Amino acid sequence: MENLKILITDIQWLVEFERKNPDFLYTPLYEYIIMWLTLNDDEKRAALPNLHTVLVDGQDCDHTGTPWEKDWLENNKTCLCPACNTARKCISIIESMRT
C-alpha cells in the first residue's frame, strides 16, 4: 500500500509539472496518467502494467535538434530532466510492486 501512495504522489507531481510546463510531457503519457489518477486503488493496481508501458514510452525522447541535445548526448541519450527522472522512479516503484 505504501508503494502505491508514493507512486500516486509521483504521478500527481508529473501532472503538476505538465500544468506548469505545457507540452513538456509526451501527450499519451499525460492523458493516461490523468485518467489513471481517477481510478480507485484496486483499479490503479490492475492498471499498473499499462502505466508502466506509457511511462517507459513517454520518457527519454529523442532530443536531436533541441536545446537539450548536448546534455542528452553527453548522458548516453538519457534525459535527466525532472520529468524523466520522476518517470524512471515511477517505473522502479511499479517493478518493485510486481515482486
C-alpha positions, 0 to 999 in steps of 0.5 A, spaced: 500 500 500 505 504 501 508 503 494 502 505 491 501 512 495 508 514 493 507 512 486 500 516 486 504 522 489 509 521 483 504 521 478 500 527 481 507 531 481 508 529 473 501 532 472 503 538 476 509 539 472 505 538 465 500 544 468 506 548 469 510 546 463 505 545 457 507 540 452 513 538 456 510 531 457 509 526 451 501 527 450 499 519 451 503 519 457 499 525 460 492 523 458 493 516 461 496 518 467 490 523 468 485 518 467 489 513 471 489 518 477 481 517 477 481 510 478 480 507 485 486 503 488 484 496 486 483 499 479 490 503 479 493 496 481 490 492 475 492 498 471 499 498 473 502 494 467 499 499 462 502 505 466 508 502 466 508 501 458 506 509 457 511 511 462 517 507 459 514 510 452 513 517 454 520 518 457 527 519 454 525 522 447 529 523 442 532 530 443 536 531 436 535 538 434 533 541 441 536 545 446 537 539 450 541 535 445 548 536 448 546 534 455 542 528 452 548 526 448 553 527 453 548 522 458 548 516 453 541 519 450 538 519 457 534 525 459 535 527 466 530 532 466 525 532 472 520 529 468 524 523 466 527 522 472 520 522 476 518 517 470 524 512 471 522 512 479 515 511 477 517 505 473 522 502 479 516 503 484 511 499 479 517 493 478 518 493 485 510 492 486 510 486 481 515 482 486 
